[in-house]
Amino acid sequence: MDERKLRILGAVVDEYVLTGEPVGSKAIAALSDIHVSPATIRNDMAVLEQLGLLEQPHTSAGRIPTFQGYQVYIEQCMHGSSLPPEEIERLDSLFPQDEVTEDLLIHSATTALAEITKCAAVAVNAMPQFSIISKVEVIPTGKRLYVILLITSAGSIKNKACRLEFDLNEEQLAYFTAFLTEHLKGVSLGDLSPDMVERLVTAMGTYMTVLSPLVQGLYELSRDMVRQELTVNGTRNLLTCGELETQEIVEFMENQDVIVPILNDTFNGIHVVFSEDTKGEDEAKPGFVIGNSSMIVGKYQKDGKDAGKLGIIGPMRLNYAKVIPYLEYFTEKITNLISEKENDNDG
């Protein structure tokens, strides 16, 4: 497309986002930065319609953008913008100032993002099944009660209490610790399968009966660690936007995990996914439950490594130029805070 058609496409999207009504050639011709006649604009809009970027709803003379039109608009027409310093200062004040956990930071970010954008805000931690087991400990805590401590290369630490039928002596504890170090150190969490657990139990020989509950507890702990945590805030905003089907929103609220495969798709920078663009994919990555919607997603990092995704779900008719700078701010803010927290702990 030439520059003029791109300008006209951008103008149609801007006007439609503003008014919610189909846009005609006269409305575009009246704009100060469009210097061609309504007849030329009508011809260009007809070409944009043939390209699948605009469509004419019903018998209206005006046109509205398709999801492909929004994609081209975001990639080629939308001018980058940044938040003013006073808005950044206001947003900074929304985050907890004291020592906080990463979970609390994510909750604060999604709550604020949902309130600001009047959309739903979502976050999911990075897929952890590639994390490597770096240490396993078994700690006696009471009569026949033991705590399994699992530490990964990503710095994740989880524990699980396990009750045995017998108390373990020092020899048995030492054996089990050495056994786990030999067989599990350096193994990824995703590789710790039921078959591997069965092989480990068999390999313990005479210790099998006494120690097998600990191996099973370790497996259950690893499953907990690879389960991604999804945070969703502001779904009620979707019910009030007026452009989405209420029943589809309710279905999403009851089955929020449907968006996790979409969030997990790899990308760089800010990425926009449209509900219509996900249709026809395989069952492992289902499309949006909510039609006529879009999801803007960015990633946050910890010390240069992907730590999770943060996103906004709203109607397709969304002011992307206004919303995207907020998502960029929050992903960068989370990245800085969790990286600083990690560095403070190291110090």
N, C-alpha and C positions, 0 to 999 in steps of 0.2 A: 504493500500500500504506500501511496505517496503521503507527504506530510499533511496535505490538506485533508485527506480522508481521516488520518489519525486525529487531527484537530477536531473534526466534526464528530468522530466517535467519542472522543474525550468530552466534548460539549454535551452530547446526548446523555452520557453516563452521569455527568455532573448535574444536569437538569433533572434527570429522572430520580437520582438520589435525593435531590432537594425537594421535589414536588410529589413524587410517587405517581405521576400521571404520564401517559405516553407523550413523547416529545415530537412536535411538528417542525417543519422546515422554517416557518416564520419565527418561531421562538429561537432557533439557532441563529438565523440571520440577524436578529436583534442584538446579539451579543457583540461586545465591542471588539473582540479579537477575531471575529469572523468577517472577512471582507469580500464575500462573494454573494451572488444573488440567491433568493429562495429557490429558483429553478435549478441552479447548479447544486445547491445543497440537497434538493430532492433526488437528483441523479446520483449524487454520491451516497446518499442514504440507501437508495435502491441497490447500489453495488455492495454496500456493507451488509445489506440483508441477504444478498446472493452469497456472500462469503460466510454467512451464518453468524455474523456478529451482532446484527440487529434483527428484531422480529416485529411484526405488526399484529398486536392482539385484536381479535375480533374484527370489526370493520372500521376501527379507529384509523384516522388519517395519520396519527402519530406512531412513533416506534419506541420500543424499549430494548435495552441490551440483553443478549443471551448470556449464558455463563461463559461462552467462548469470547464474547465481547468484553465481559469483565476481565477475563484473563489478559487479553491484549491491552486493555486499558491500564491494568496494574503494571504490566511489563514494559509498556512503551509510551503511555500517555501521562501517567500519574507523576507529578513532580514530587521529589523527596522533600520532606519537611522535618523539622525538629521541634521539640517542646521548648517553650520559653523558659528562661532561668527561674522565674517566680513559680512556674508550674512544677518544675523539677524539685524546687525547694519544698513545695507543698507535698509532693509525692514522697519525698524522703522522710517527711514527718509521719507518714502512715506506717512505716516499718517499726517494729519493736527495737528499742535502743539498747536494752539490756542483753545479757547472754541468752540466746535463744537457739532452739534446735532448727535443723533444716526443714522439718515438717511444719513448724510454726511459720517459718518464712514463706513457704509455699502457700499455706493457708491465708496468710496476710496478703500475699500478692494476688491470689485468685479472688479474694473477697473485694479488694480494692479495684481490680481490673473489671470485675462484673459490675460494680457500682458506677464506675466512670463510663464504661462503654454501653451500659444498659443491655448487655448481652450475657451469655453464659461464659464463664471462664473455666478452663480445664487445665490440669497438669498431670503428668505421669513421669515417674522416675525412669531412668535409663534401664534397658533390659539387662538384668544382672547375671544371667546364666553364664556369661563369659568370664565372670569373676573367678579368680583362682583361690582355692583353699590354701591359706598360709599357716594356719595353726588351729589345732583342736585340743581342748583340755577337758578333763573330767574332774569336777571338784566335789568332794564329799560335803554335804550340808546338813546331814541329820541321819537318823537310823534308817538304813537302806534307801536313803534319798541322795541323789547325785544331780549336779547341774552340768550339762554339756555346753561348753563355750566354743563357738565357731567364729573364726576371724578370717576375712577374705582379703585379697590383695587390694581391693578398692577401699578398704578401711571399714567395711561393714562388720558389726559385731552383734551377734544374737546368741541367746542362751535358751535352754529348755530344761525343765526339771524332769527327772526320770526316776521312778521308784522300782527297785529291784527286789527279788525275793530273798536275797542274801546280802549281807555286808561284804564289801570287797576288802581284802587285805592289801598291804602295800605292794606286795609282789604282783598281784593281779592288776592293780592300778598302773604300776610301772610298765607292765607288759602291754596293757591296752593303749597307753599313751605312745609307747614306741611303735606299736602295731599301726596305729592311725597315722603317725608321722611318716612311716615307711610307705603306706599304701595310698594316703590321701593328700599329702602335701604336694602342691603343684597341680592337682586335679581341678578342672573347672566344675562349678556347681551343676551345670547342665549335664555333665557326664555321670553324676552320681545317680544312677538309675536303680530300679528294683533288682535287675539282674546283677549289677555290680555289688549291691548290698548282700545278695545271696552268696556271691563268690567270697566276699569278705567274711561272712559268718562261717562258711565252710572252712576257710583258710585258718580260722582261729583254733581248729582242732579241739583239744580237751577243754579249752576255755569257752567253747561255743555256747553251751547252755547258760553259763553265768553271765556272759558279756553281750550276747546277741540283742537283748532289749536296748542296750546303749547304742548299738549300731542302727537299730530301727529308729530310735529317737533322733540320732544324727541325721538320718535320711529325712525324717519329717521336718527337722529344723532347716535342712537345705531347701526343701520345697517351699517353706515359708519365706526364705530369703530370695528365691527367684520369682516369687509372685510380685508383679508390678503393682504399685500403689497408685490408684487413680483418685484425683481430687477434682470435684466438680462444684462450682458455686454459681449462683445466679440463674438457675434454670427457670425460675419464675419470670425472669425478664423475657424469656422466649414466649411465654403465654400472653404477654401484653403487647407484643410488637405488631400483631394484627396481620402478618403476612405468612405465617406458618400454621399448619394444621394442628389444632389442639390435640387430637388423638395421637398424632405422630410425636408430639412433644411428650405426652404422657408415656408413650411406649419407650421413648428414649430415657425418660426419668426412671423407668422400671428396669431398663437394661443398658446402663451407661457404659458397660465394658465394650460395647460394640464399636466405640471410637478408638480403642487402644491400638488395634492393628493399623489404623490410619495414622495415628500419632507416631507409631513406630517406624513408618516409612522414612528412609534416610533422605536428607536434603541439607542444603547449606543456606544459611540466612533465614529470612522470613519467607514462608511458603503458604500459598492460599490454595485450598482444596474446595471444590464445589460439589454439592450433593449429586448433581447430574453427571459430574465427571467421574464418579466412583461406581456408577452402575455398570453391570456386566462383568465385574471382576469375580474371581473365584470365591468360594464359600469361606476360605480361610481369611479373606479380607473383605468383608461385606461392605456395601455402600452405606451412606448415611441413612439413618432411620427417618430423619427429618428432610422432606423434600424442600426445594427452593431455598436451601440454606447454604452457608459457606462456613469454612473453618480456617482461620488464620493461625498459623503455628510458627513458633520460634523455639530455639533450643537454648538452654542454659548449661553452663559448664562448671566443673570444679577443677581448678589447677590445670586447665587446658584440655581436660577430657570431658566428653559428653556426660552430663549428669541427669538430664531429663528434658522434657518438652513442656512448653507453656502455650496455651492457645485460647482463642476466642471463637465461640459459635454464635452466629447470628443469621439474620435473613440475608439473601443474596444482595438485596438492595441495601447496601451498607456504605457508609462514608469511609472507605478504605484509607484515603489520604489522611483522615483525622485519627482513625483508630490505630493504624500500624505504628506510628511513633510511640504510642503508649505501650504496645507490646514490646517494641525494641527497648524502651526504657526498663520495663520490668525484667526482661530476660538478662539484660546487662547488670541490673541491680542485684538480682539473685546470684548471678555469677560472681560478682565482686564480694558479696557478703559471705557466701559459703566458702569461697577461696580464702578470704581473710580469716575466717573462723578456723579453717584447717591450718593456716600458717601460724595463727596464734597458739593453737594446740601443739604444733611442732616446737614452737619456741618455749 
